[in-house]
Each structure stands twice: as C-alpha cells, then as structure tokens.
C-alpha cells in the first residue's frame, strides 16, 4: 500500500494510488507513526505513484504538514504530476509547502537547513 525509507535522517514516504475519501486516514496514521521517530529531521511525501487526490487527501497533506511543523521537522512533497501541481497552485498550498522535483533535491535542501 504505502512504503517508506530513511535517507540522511529524512523519511521518504511513497503514496499509493489515491488519497481520496476512502484512503486518507489510513495514510495519515501510517505517516504520523513514522514521524514519531526522533532521529528524523524531516518528511517527504513522494507523489510519483499518486493517481488521484481529492479534498480529503489535500486535508491529510495539510494535517501532516502541520504535524511536522509542530514537531520541528521539515516537510516537502516530491515528484508531483503537473495536474497535482496545478491543484496545489490553485489552492495556494505551493506557497506553504515545499515542492521539489526529486527526493534527492529535497533531501539536500532539508539536510542543509538542519
């Protein structure tokens, strides 16, 4: 369903096929559990395998972003499709959440901040 790995103290989470009404709470629980790791300085949500996202999924992403900030961890999204990027631009979320083309680029930026 979801997978994760840690690289340079940054947890990278890959989404499944959809973050919609039926899926987002499972994803949120999965990621929040990973965020409990004290050794992680940041969290990346990789959208490469994400096919669909709706308002519920957007809400989960915003909730994860806020949870990361509360835990003094950086947060970013990577490998976003153009249609998903347009959604984030339209909602203004691209101004609040860091978006990178690749995990490598995001990890480099996150480790430079710590």
N, C-alpha and C positions, 0 to 999 in steps of 0.2 A: 504494500500500500504506500507507505512513505519510507524514505531511507535517510540516513544521515551519516556524516563523517566529521571528524575534527581535524583541522589543519592550522598550525600555528596559533592554537588556542581559540580558533574561531569555529563554531559549529555550523556546518552547512547542511541544510535540510532540503531534500527534493520533494516537491509536492507530487501527488498522484495525478489522476486525470482531471479532477474537478474539485473546485471549492465552491459548492453550491449549498442550497438549503439542507440537503441530506448529509453532507460531509464535514462542514467546517468545525464543528465542536470536537470531533474525533481528532482532527488535525491540530486544533488548538491545544488540546490536552497532551498530545504527543510532543509538541514543541515546548510547552510550558515545563514539562518534565525534564526535557533536555536542558532548559535554561537554568535549572536548579544547580547545575554543575558550577561550582565556584571557580574552577580553573578557566572556564571560557570567558573571553573578553568580549565576544560578540556573536551575533547570529545572522546568518544569511539564509534567506528563503529563495531557493532556485526555482524559477518558473518554467524551466525548459520543458518539462513533461505536462505542464498545466494546459488543459484543453479549454476549460470553461471556468469562469468565476462570476458570481453574482453579488448582489448587495450583502448577502450574509457572509460570503467569502471575504469581501472587502472589509467588513466589520471585524472579522477574525484577524486579518492582517493588521488593521489599526490597533486592535487589542494587543497583539503580540508586540507591535512597535512600542506601545505604551508600557507594557510589562518589561521590555528590555530597558527602556529608559529608567524605570523605577529601580531596576537592579544595576544601574550604571554600566550597561552593556551597549555596544553599538549594534545597529540593526540595518540591514540592507536587503534589497531584492536584486537578483541577477537573472540573466538570460530571459528577459521578458519579450514576448512577441510584440509586434507593432500594434495589434489590436488591444492588447492588455495595457501597453504603454499609453495609448490614446485615452483609455478609461482612467488611468491614474492622472494624466494631464487634465482631463475634463473635470475631475473631482478635486484637483489641486493637491493630491497626495504626493505628486512628484516633487513638490516644494518641501515637504516634511520628511519624506523617506528617501534615503539614498538609493539610487538605482544604478547598477553597473552592468556592463555588457557580459562580464565573466566573473566567475568565482575568484580567480586569481587576482584580477584587478581589485575586487572588493576586499579580499584578504590583505592585500598590500596596503590599501588605504586604511583599513582598520588597525593593522599592527603598527602603522606609522603614528596613529592617534594615541596609542597606549603608552 
